Amino acid sequence: MVAETVTSTRASEAFPAYVGKGNGDCCVAWGTYSITENSEPGDVYEMCRVPKDAVVVGGFYFGANGVFKPIAPTITDGTISPTEFETKISITADATAAEFGIGQLTVIVFYTMR
């Protein structure tokens, strides 16, 4: 099977990204996707979206097989850069077959606005 990209409802263009009221407000983006067969290396799961100027400060994702991994912000020159445009938060399966297990994959992302 060839790697593919799938999109959850909360990452679709029909679902708007929440724009917080300002710096300091903690916003949450989240998404779920029901995996019906083992993931292939390179499969991409588009899970949710954050708005332009969002500063991702952390989060995590977990799968049906018990995988639980943190999401860390990208730090450049000692600062966390805001997104330059509305951005899809995606998870890519690595070389391990069945990395997430069959069932629900969930991502939760914490962010504030620049």
C-alpha positions in Angstrom: 0.0 0.0 0.0 1.2 3.5 -0.7 1.3 6.2 2.0 -1.6 8.5 1.9 -2.9 11.8 3.5 -6.2 11.8 5.3 -8.0 14.8 6.9 -10.1 14.8 10.0 -13.3 16.9 10.2 -11.5 19.6 12.4 -8.7 20.0 9.9 -11.1 20.5 6.9 -11.5 23.9 5.3 -15.2 23.8 6.4 -14.1 24.0 10.1 -12.6 27.4 11.0 -9.5 27.7 13.2 -10.3 29.4 16.5 -8.6 32.8 16.8 -8.0 33.7 20.4 -8.6 37.2 21.9 -4.9 38.0 22.4 -1.5 37.1 23.9 -1.9 35.2 27.1 -5.1 33.5 26.4 -4.6 29.7 26.1 -6.4 28.3 23.1 -6.8 24.6 22.3 -7.0 23.0 18.9 -7.9 19.3 18.8 -8.8 16.7 16.3 -9.6 13.0 16.1 -9.4 10.5 13.3 -10.7 6.9 13.3 -8.0 4.6 11.9 -9.6 1.6 10.3 -6.4 -0.2 9.2 -2.8 -0.3 10.2 -0.9 2.9 9.3 1.8 2.7 6.6 5.2 4.5 6.9 4.6 8.0 5.6 0.8 8.1 6.1 -0.2 11.7 7.1 -3.1 12.4 9.4 -4.2 16.1 9.2 -5.8 16.6 12.6 -6.7 20.2 13.2 -5.8 23.8 12.4 -4.4 26.8 14.2 -4.9 30.4 12.9 -2.3 32.8 11.5 -0.1 34.3 14.2 -0.7 31.3 16.6 2.2 30.5 18.9 2.1 26.8 19.7 3.3 26.2 23.2 2.8 22.5 23.4 0.4 19.6 23.3 0.3 15.8 22.7 -1.2 13.1 20.7 -2.2 9.5 21.5 -3.5 6.5 19.7 -5.6 3.4 20.3 -2.6 1.2 21.0 -1.4 3.4 23.9 1.1 5.6 22.1 1.4 8.9 23.8 3.8 11.6 22.6 4.3 15.3 23.5 4.3 18.0 20.9 7.0 20.6 21.5 7.1 24.1 20.0 9.8 25.0 17.5 12.3 27.4 19.1 14.5 29.6 16.9 17.0 32.0 18.4 15.5 31.6 21.9 11.9 32.4 20.8 8.9 30.5 19.7 7.9 31.7 16.3 4.2 32.3 15.5 2.6 30.7 12.4 2.8 32.8 9.3 -0.5 31.6 8.0 -3.3 29.3 9.1 -1.6 25.9 9.6 -2.8 22.3 9.6 -1.4 20.3 12.5 -0.5 16.9 11.0 1.0 13.6 12.3 3.1 11.4 10.1 3.5 7.7 10.7 7.1 6.6 10.9 8.6 3.4 9.7 6.8 1.3 12.3 3.7 -0.5 10.9 0.6 -0.1 13.1 2.3 2.8 15.0 -1.0 4.2 16.2 -3.1 1.1 16.2 -6.6 0.6 14.8 -9.0 3.0 16.5 -9.1 6.6 17.4 -6.0 8.9 17.0 -6.3 12.2 18.9 -4.2 15.3 18.9 -4.5 18.3 21.3 -2.5 21.5 20.7 -2.2 24.4 23.1 -1.5 27.9 21.6 -1.8 31.6 22.2 -1.9 34.5 19.8 1.0 36.8 19.0 
